[in-house]
Amino acid sequence: MPTDSRALWYADREAYKQFIDTSLGRLFVAYEHALIAYWQNDSNEHISDRRLRELNDKSRTTRDSFVAKLKELANENR
């Protein structure tokens, strides 16, 4: 049984690698990283408001690009 779960993990990891090599996958990774960076710093009381706004803007920009691509793909599949 462990061999099966290990094989499934490797197959899933390979599928994820193939996904992030696509334009949609790259947009997703950029959005995910921007969002994580924002939330990691949101509770940091030593970070400047300016820097937090920059991180928030980056998160918003990458989210908008990601969602735009999702909408584009959804319209192609109608």
N, C-alpha and C positions, 0 to 999 in steps of 0.2 A: 504493500500500500504506500509506504513512503516514496518509493520510486515513481509511482503514478502521480503523487502530489508534486514531486520535484519536477517531473516532466511537464505537468500542467503549468507550474510556475515559470519554467523556462519558455514554454510556448507563449504564455501570456506576456512575458518580458520581451520576447522577440516581436510579438504583435504590437506592443507599446512602442518599441524602437522604430518599427516601420511607420507607425502612426505619427510619431514626432518628426519623421523625415518628410512629412507632407506639409503643405502650406498651412492647412488647418491645425496640424499638430504643433507647428512652430508658433502660431498665434496663441494656441492654448497654453503652451509652456511659458511664453512671454507674459501672458495674463496671470497665470498661476504664480510666477516669480514676483511680479509686481505686487500682487495682492498679499503674498506672504511678507514681502519687505515692508509693506505698509503696516500690516497687523503686528509685525515684530517690533515696530517702532512706535506704534500708537500709544502704548502704555509707558513709554520711556519719557519721564518728566524732564530729562536733560536734553532732549532733542528740540531744536528750534521749531517754531510754528511754520517758518518758511520751508524747512526741510520736510516737515510732515505734509504740507500742502503739495510740495513737489512729488512726494511719494504717492499722494492721493491722485494727483493729476496723471501720473504715469499709470496707475492702476485703472483709472477711468479711460484713458486713451487706449490702453491695450485691451480692455474689456470691449470698448466700442469696435475696435478692429476685429476682434474675435467674433462678436455677435454679427457684425456686418458679413463676415465670411459664412457664418452659419445660415444667415438669411439668404445669401447668394446660393448656397448649396440647396437649401430648402426649395427655392424657386426653380432650380434646375431639375429637381426631382418631382415636380408637379405633373 
